[in-house]
Amino acid sequence: MTIQLYVDLRSQPCRAVVMFLKLTDIPHELQYIDIFAGEHKKPEFADKFPLETLPGLKDGDFYLGEMVAIFRYLINKYADKIKDNWYPKDMKSRARVNEYIAFHHTGTRGKCMALFVAEVFDPVVDQEKVKTEAENLKQGLDKIEGSFLKDNDFLCGNEISIADIMAVCEFAQFTVNGRDIFKDNPKMKGYMDRVKACLQPAFDEIIVKLYDWRDSLAK
């Protein structure tokens, strides 16, 4: 049975799951929801996904929200189709991926989103707030470099995993406003380039939505 994934590709978690589906050739259909128009709060969506978040997965009569839960569901269901590097079966290797997943929401996503919101969504841009959030993100990037990437090519070792898809989708969000978040972190830039290369062609196919968003803001 083909699963359905409800998404708005301006959303980082949505892009992460869609990339994974494309890279693993899991049969799927995308259902587009406009989060800015509040469609995720309308009864026809919220009745099935009471958390009112995207992405949302529909598999027959089963509905599931939250990116990490969806990743784990897909990996369990399609274990025969998915290469082990994405979420390793080895206990210690998987624990490393879980370690990053536990860090991700506040350590990467929270810091990226705080800066992005301050620059893009706030009606009046507060430059002091932007400066503070940029400094917070820089501290977060330094921590990633000094811990997860200390001796690794990727966040959880020398092979790409779902952790890397999650992270680069957050970093790529700054395509919209043109901020170079890696200008003082060349190690992170090299990491980003490696991950993007591994995620082709899915990465370039999906990032187009951010270019469209960027162009709409420039008008």
C-alpha positions as a printed NumPy array, in Angstrom:
array([[  0.   ,   0.   ,   0.   ],
       [  1.289,   3.455,  -0.909],
       [  1.63 ,   5.716,   2.085],
       [  0.505,   9.322,   1.995],
       [  2.528,  12.129,   3.514],
       [  0.96 ,  15.487,   4.276],
       [  3.532,  18.237,   3.859],
       [  4.371,  21.857,   3.326],
       [  7.841,  21.842,   1.768],
       [  8.669,  25.186,   3.351],
       [  8.862,  23.162,   6.572],
       [ 12.224,  21.659,   7.483],
       [ 10.835,  18.415,   9.007],
       [  8.62 ,  17.922,   5.962],
       [ 11.555,  18.217,   3.605],
       [ 13.578,  15.789,   5.716],
       [ 10.982,  13.022,   5.528],
       [ 10.286,  13.58 ,   1.816],
       [ 14.015,  13.349,   1.04 ],
       [ 14.201,  10.095,   2.949],
       [ 11.212,   8.66 ,   1.069],
       [ 12.764,   9.575,  -2.26 ],
       [ 16.202,   8.231,  -1.362],
       [ 14.825,   4.896,  -0.153],
       [ 12.283,   4.455,  -2.974],
       [  9.428,   3.898,  -0.522],
       [  6.153,   4.187,  -2.479],
       [  4.446,   7.388,  -1.418],
       [  2.12 ,  10.173,  -2.431],
       [  2.441,  13.748,  -1.211],
       [ -0.575,  15.701,  -0.027],
       [  0.177,  19.414,   0.145],
       [ -0.989,  21.485,   3.093],
       [ -0.504,  25.254,   3.319],
       [  0.687,  25.79 ,   6.852],
       [  0.737,  29.579,   6.474],
       [ -2.952,  29.48 ,   5.57 ],
       [ -3.678,  27.401,   8.662],
       [ -4.815,  24.339,   6.732],
       [ -3.173,  22.087,   9.35 ],
       [ -5.713,  23.382,  11.867],
       [ -8.798,  22.726,   9.771],
       [-11.034,  19.841,  10.925],
       [-10.387,  17.671,   7.871],
       [ -6.699,  17.558,   8.877],
       [ -6.831,  18.061,  12.638],
       [ -9.382,  15.281,  13.166],
       [ -6.82 ,  12.807,  11.821],
       [ -3.712,  14.558,  13.178],
       [ -4.719,  16.099,  16.526],
       [ -1.209,  17.45 ,  17.132],
       [ -1.844,  19.737,  14.138],
       [  1.759,  19.445,  12.98 ],
       [  3.463,  18.613,   9.707],
       [  4.527,  16.227,   8.339],
       [  1.698,  13.788,   8.853],
       [  1.763,  10.183,   7.658],
       [ -1.254,   8.152,   6.569],
       [ -0.796,   4.411,   6.107],
       [ -4.179,   2.855,   5.45 ],
       [ -6.27 ,   3.804,   8.475],
       [ -3.197,   4.65 ,  10.585],
       [ -2.247,   8.287,  11.119],
       [  1.023,   9.481,  12.631],
       [  2.567,  12.875,  13.3  ],
       [  6.032,  14.111,  14.283],
       [  9.112,  13.719,  12.096],
       [ 11.148,  11.394,  14.318],
       [  8.19 ,   9.077,  14.96 ],
       [  7.562,   8.941,  11.21 ],
       [ 11.212,   8.144,  10.495],
       [ 11.176,   5.26 ,  12.961],
       [  7.864,   3.928,  11.666],
       [  9.123,   3.922,   8.083],
       [ 12.421,   2.282,   9.04 ],
       [ 10.612,  -0.493,  10.909],
       [  7.988,  -1.07 ,   8.232],
       [ 10.392,  -1.025,   5.288],
       [ 13.407,  -2.599,   6.967],
       [ 14.069,  -4.77 ,   3.909],
       [ 14.285,  -1.713,   1.617],
       [ 16.376,   0.598,   3.774],
       [ 20.158,   0.518,   3.996],
       [ 21.5  ,   0.061,   7.492],
       [ 23.436,   3.352,   7.554],
       [ 20.254,   5.427,   7.857],
       [ 19.419,   4.047,  11.326],
       [ 21.904,   1.28 ,  12.165],
       [ 20.845,  -1.973,  13.783],
       [ 24.063,  -2.145,  15.79 ],
       [ 23.127,  -1.004,  19.307],
       [ 25.967,   1.475,  19.797],
       [ 25.742,   2.934,  16.303],
       [ 21.999,   3.428,  16.689],
       [ 22.56 ,   5.012,  20.081],
       [ 24.755,   7.633,  18.403],
       [ 21.952,   8.498,  16.008],
       [ 19.512,   8.643,  18.916],
       [ 21.924,  10.914,  20.755],
       [ 21.79 ,  13.433,  17.933],
       [ 18.008,  13.082,  17.618],
       [ 17.703,  13.96 ,  21.322],
       [ 19.949,  16.985,  20.757],
       [ 18.325,  18.131,  17.535],
       [ 15.196,  19.931,  18.692],
       [ 16.895,  22.446,  20.97 ],
       [ 20.503,  22.13 ,  19.839],
       [ 19.972,  22.587,  16.098],
       [ 16.359,  23.269,  15.185],
       [ 15.633,  25.611,  18.084],
       [ 18.642,  27.82 ,  17.403],
       [ 18.121,  27.875,  13.637],
       [ 14.436,  28.674,  13.956],
       [ 14.976,  31.444,  16.515],
       [ 17.292,  33.286,  14.13 ],
       [ 15.178,  32.59 ,  11.049],
       [ 11.995,  33.834,  12.744],
       [ 13.752,  36.974,  13.978],
       [ 14.962,  37.82 ,  10.468],
       [ 12.089,  36.621,   8.3  ],
       [  8.852,  36.436,  10.28 ],
       [  8.994,  39.254,  12.827],
       [  6.972,  42.196,  11.444],
       [  9.672,  44.629,  12.576],
       [ 13.195,  43.22 ,  12.536],
       [ 14.933,  43.819,  15.856],
       [ 18.62 ,  43.894,  14.963],
       [ 19.712,  43.335,  18.555],
       [ 17.556,  40.226,  18.72 ],
       [ 18.956,  39.051,  15.399],
       [ 22.489,  39.578,  16.711],
       [ 21.724,  37.6  ,  19.876],
       [ 20.146,  34.714,  17.979],
       [ 23.037,  34.663,  15.493],
       [ 25.466,  34.368,  18.397],
       [ 23.374,  31.563,  19.902],
       [ 23.409,  29.684,  16.603],
       [ 27.168,  30.175,  16.294],
       [ 27.586,  28.592,  19.725],
       [ 25.396,  25.702,  18.608],
       [ 27.435,  25.171,  15.448],
       [ 30.634,  25.23 ,  17.494],
       [ 29.183,  22.535,  19.753],
       [ 28.244,  20.356,  16.775],
       [ 31.744,  20.727,  15.373],
       [ 33.367,  19.889,  18.694],
       [ 31.174,  16.912,  19.514],
       [ 29.281,  15.177,  16.72 ],
       [ 31.715,  16.14 ,  13.954],
       [ 34.874,  16.048,  16.048],
       [ 36.352,  12.968,  14.348],
       [ 33.562,  12.17 ,  11.89 ],
       [ 32.576,  12.974,   8.334],
       [ 28.909,  12.88 ,   9.352],
       [ 27.093,  13.6  ,  12.602],
       [ 27.033,  10.041,  13.895],
       [ 30.065,   8.455,  12.257],
       [ 31.534,   8.108,   8.806],
       [ 28.283,   7.207,   7.06 ],
       [ 25.263,   9.379,   6.49 ],
       [ 22.193,   8.769,   8.672],
       [ 18.762,  10.259,   9.262],
       [ 20.464,  12.627,  11.704],
       [ 22.194,  14.338,   8.8  ],
       [ 18.979,  14.726,   6.812],
       [ 17.353,  16.365,   9.831],
       [ 20.255,  18.752,  10.371],
       [ 20.85 ,  19.914,   6.796],
       [ 17.169,  20.675,   6.305],
       [ 17.442,  23.144,   9.184],
       [ 20.645,  24.707,   7.836],
       [ 19.224,  24.966,   4.32 ],
       [ 16.338,  27.115,   5.586],
       [ 18.624,  30.144,   5.416],
       [ 18.501,  29.87 ,   1.624],
       [ 15.326,  31.925,   1.977],
       [ 16.996,  35.001,   3.491],
       [ 20.509,  34.497,   2.151],
       [ 22.319,  34.362,   5.486],
       [ 25.646,  32.511,   5.408],
       [ 25.515,  30.745,   8.754],
       [ 28.778,  28.898,   8.091],
       [ 31.024,  31.876,   7.305],
       [ 32.941,  31.367,  10.574],
       [ 32.536,  27.583,  10.616],
       [ 34.284,  26.169,   7.522],
       [ 34.128,  22.656,   8.964],
       [ 30.348,  22.928,   8.971],
       [ 30.362,  24.146,   5.383],
       [ 32.422,  21.118,   4.329],
       [ 30.008,  18.899,   6.22 ],
       [ 27.001,  20.51 ,   4.521],
       [ 28.561,  19.992,   1.099],
       [ 29.212,  16.291,   1.839],
       [ 25.663,  15.682,   2.997],
       [ 24.097,  17.517,   0.049],
       [ 26.171,  15.403,  -2.326],
       [ 24.939,  12.212,  -0.635],
       [ 21.317,  13.358,  -0.809],
       [ 21.244,  13.982,  -4.545],
       [ 19.094,  14.198,  -6.554],
       [ 16.448,  14.451,  -3.829],
       [ 18.011,  17.476,  -2.149],
       [ 18.011,  19.652,  -5.278],
       [ 14.519,  18.509,  -6.258],
       [ 13.07 ,  19.579,  -2.927],
       [ 15.122,  22.711,  -2.216],
       [ 13.403,  24.393,  -5.175],
       [ 10.539,  25.283,  -2.83 ],
       [ 12.922,  27.42 ,  -0.782],
       [ 14.102,  29.229,  -3.92 ],
       [ 10.48 ,  30.015,  -4.726],
       [  9.96 ,  31.344,  -1.203],
       [ 13.141,  33.434,  -1.433],
       [ 12.047,  34.916,  -4.743],
       [  8.598,  35.772,  -3.395],
       [ 10.144,  37.735,  -0.508],
       [ 12.338,  39.684,  -2.92 ],
       [  9.364,  41.059,  -4.843]])
